[in-house]
Amino acid sequence: MKIIVGLGNPGEKYKFTRHNIGFLVADAIYEQYAQTTWINKFGGLYCKCLFKNEKFLIFKPETFMNRSGLAVRSITSFFKTNVSQLIVIHDDLDLSIGQIKVKSSGGHAGHNGLKSIHQIFGDQYLRIRIGIGRPEHQTEVSSYVLSNFSPSQMKQMNTHKKAFLTGMASLLTGNLRCFMNSFT
């Protein structure tokens, strides 16, 4: 069973920040496919979902970004899921706002959530990278990722969330080329 992990930080303070795009997409998937309410367990919130007879889980670690791996290890251990069944959705500074790319292995590019997951699982899991752009100065990265999207950027993100839902069948079956076509 696949586990879709949306990365973010818990709490209202962070709800609409750039760093929480993984949570925002997880919430959109929940609204469309959830078979249960959110269940608070494994260091986060998860729910069981169904799409065309394909069961999967959505998980939002609530351990804060830099400890995401601990929560992901807890849920994967319980459901006996291996790393090849993980799909992690996260923000990416190296992509322009709203740009989406799929990555199946490689480095964490300094992303603390991915760094935490890498320490436990290595790098052989699927990632959906959602661009948030980069601040003008490198010293502003922390405040930038924890700031809210502008209204026009949020509108663009909402468009991508809808496209993400359109591509769910392709994502769940591993047809990543077709999944990426959902965003063109």
C-alpha positions, -999 to 999 in steps of 0.1 A, spaced: 0 0 0 14 34 -10 18 61 16 17 97 3 35 119 28 29 157 27 57 176 44 50 206 65 49 221 100 19 217 123 -2 246 136 -22 275 123 9 297 123 24 277 95 -8 266 76 -4 286 45 34 290 44 56 280 15 71 252 36 36 237 41 28 230 4 30 193 11 3 196 38 -19 217 15 -17 190 -12 -23 163 13 -54 181 25 -67 184 -11 -62 146 -16 -80 140 17 -110 160 6 -113 140 -26 -104 104 -16 -105 100 22 -124 70 35 -118 79 71 -113 111 91 -78 122 101 -64 98 127 -38 112 151 -12 85 154 25 77 145 36 113 152 12 128 127 -22 127 111 -31 100 86 -62 88 68 -71 58 46 -80 66 10 -95 48 -19 -92 56 -56 -106 31 -81 -101 1 -58 -65 13 -50 -60 17 -13 -35 42 -1 -27 64 29 -21 101 33 2 111 61 11 145 75 40 142 101 34 166 130 70 163 144 80 195 127 100 194 94 134 185 108 120 153 125 97 141 97 117 109 92 108 96 127 71 99 121 74 84 86 94 54 100 66 49 126 38 47 101 57 26 75 68 1 103 32 -3 114 18 -8 79 48 -29 69 54 -6 39 88 -4 23 106 27 10 95 20 -26 59 26 -16 66 61 -2 56 92 -22 68 124 -5 54 158 -15 75 188 -5 84 224 -13 115 231 -34 135 264 -35 153 254 -67 121 254 -87 101 285 -97 67 291 -80 43 263 -90 68 243 -111 64 206 -104 90 179 -109 92 142 -99 124 128 -85 130 91 -76 164 93 -59 192 117 -51 202 143 -26 180 164 -2 193 198 -14 194 210 23 156 204 28 154 195 65 123 172 61 140 153 33 173 152 53 154 136 82 138 110 59 172 103 42 188 95 75 163 67 81 154 54 46 182 66 23 172 83 -10 153 56 -29 118 70 -26 96 90 -49 94 128 -44 70 153 -58 89 186 -58 67 217 -58 85 250 -66 83 279 -41 110 300 -57 140 314 -39 144 346 -20 168 372 -33 194 366 -6 205 332 7 204 346 43 166 350 39 158 314 32 144 305 67 121 335 69 111 330 32 100 293 35 80 302 67 62 331 50 28 329 34 22 327 -3 9 359 -19 -28 358 -30 -17 354 -67 8 326 -57 -19 309 -37 -42 310 -66 -15 293 -88 -10 267 -61 -47 259 -60 -46 253 -97 -18 229 -92 -36 211 -64 -65 205 -88 -41 191 -115 -25 169 -88 -59 153 -82 -64 148 -119 -32 129 -120 -38 107 -90 -45 75 -110 -12 79 -129 7 87 -97 -7 56 -79 1 33 -108 36 47 -113 29 63 -147 49 94 -138 50 107 -174 12 108 -175 11 123 -140 34 151 -151 12 157 -182 -16 167 -157 3 200 -151 7 211 -187 
